[in-house]
Amino acid sequence: HRDLHSFPTRRSSDLVGIDHEPIGSEVPREVVAHPSESGDALRLWVRKEAILKATGLGLQIDPTSFWIDEAGRPSPITGYDGPPLRVEDLDLDGFVAAIAQS
């Protein structure tokens, strides 16, 4: 992204992943949503991107292969055996944004 934003984290030892996309960006549901998920595809995309960035695996993992529960915890992710992660939405003017942390 051309715009620069800073995001504080709780501890320097946390695994952290952040993603943000401009409001109104189009994301096809079939590339992001697990069959059990509903909700806005763009919001799902930034949440899953943040989680996958925190794992260090990125888009090597198919975003449709896992889901995120109501508390922001992802289901098991193939290839990730690190600490539990949780994703939260961020309030960022003009963007849909999320941060995932261990």
C-alpha positions as MATLAB code, in Angstrom:
seq = 'HRDLHSFPTRRSSDLVGIDHEPIGSEVPREVVAHPSESGDALRLWVRKEAILKATGLGLQIDPTSFWIDEAGRPSPITGYDGPPLRVEDLDLDGFVAAIAQS';
ca = [
       0.000    0.000    0.000;
       1.170    3.507   -0.698;
      -0.246    4.933    2.524;
       1.843    4.373    5.626;
       0.272    3.556    8.968;
       1.811    2.561   12.284;
       0.223   -0.032   14.547;
       1.304   -0.587   18.157;
       1.594   -4.120   19.522;
       1.373   -5.330   23.099;
       4.817   -6.936   23.401;
       7.776   -7.216   21.085;
       7.642  -11.022   21.455;
       4.142  -11.273   19.946;
       3.605  -12.784   16.543;
       1.871   -9.992   14.664;
       0.120   -9.726   11.332;
      -1.725   -6.688   10.019;
      -3.751   -6.159    6.883;
      -5.815   -3.281    5.569;
      -7.705   -2.671    2.357;
      -9.576    0.410    1.167;
     -13.278    0.393    2.008;
     -15.189   -0.716   -1.074;
     -12.484   -3.078   -2.357;
     -13.977   -6.121   -4.061;
     -13.086   -9.587   -2.765;
     -14.880  -12.625   -4.216;
     -16.345  -14.757   -1.389;
     -15.141  -17.957   -3.049;
     -11.474  -16.972   -2.563;
     -11.766  -16.165    1.136;
     -14.766  -17.720    2.898;
     -14.770  -21.175    4.448;
     -18.148  -22.868    3.795;
     -19.136  -22.308    7.446;
     -18.473  -18.555    7.341;
     -20.855  -15.730    6.608;
     -20.340  -12.007    6.696;
     -18.603   -9.407    4.605;
     -15.988  -10.888    2.258;
     -13.658   -7.877    2.540;
     -13.666   -8.060    6.347;
     -12.991  -11.814    6.169;
     -10.117  -11.137    3.761;
      -8.300   -8.636    6.007;
      -8.815  -10.821    9.081;
      -7.467  -13.916    7.335;
      -4.567  -12.026    5.734;
      -3.603  -10.675    9.169;
      -3.704  -14.199   10.634;
      -1.697  -15.707    7.792;
       0.904  -12.928    8.039;
       1.239  -13.602   11.787;
       1.843  -17.307   11.113;
       4.605  -16.476    8.637;
       2.904  -18.686    6.048;
       1.076  -15.983    4.120;
      -0.893  -16.992    1.079;
       0.869  -20.340    0.877;
      -2.263  -21.305    2.825;
      -5.647  -21.201    1.116;
      -7.794  -18.714    3.084;
     -10.843  -20.933    2.524;
      -9.151  -23.813    4.383;
      -9.855  -22.358    7.844;
     -12.504  -20.295    9.592;
     -12.510  -17.646   12.304;
     -14.851  -18.006   15.277;
     -16.825  -15.156   16.867;
     -14.041  -14.548   19.404;
     -11.497  -13.990   16.597;
      -9.737  -17.347   16.953;
      -8.880  -19.265   13.782;
      -9.545  -22.969   13.367;
      -6.374  -25.097   12.999;
      -4.190  -23.923   10.110;
      -2.231  -26.535    8.170;
       1.510  -26.022    8.681;
       1.204  -23.706   11.693;
       2.133  -25.043   15.109;
       2.911  -21.808   16.931;
       1.091  -20.092   19.789;
      -2.651  -19.445   19.577;
      -3.625  -16.395   17.552;
      -6.512  -13.971   17.837;
      -7.607  -11.363   15.315;
      -9.272   -8.027   16.064;
     -10.700   -5.377   13.781;
      -8.932   -2.013   13.721;
     -10.545    1.403   13.354;
      -8.706    3.018   10.456;
     -10.378    5.803    8.472;
     -11.085    4.754    4.907;
      -9.930    1.170    5.405;
     -11.144   -2.199    6.610;
      -8.302   -3.347    8.847;
      -7.373   -6.111   11.265;
      -4.495   -7.156   13.505;
      -3.684  -10.726   14.532;
      -1.484  -11.387   17.554;
      -0.345  -14.288   19.650;
];
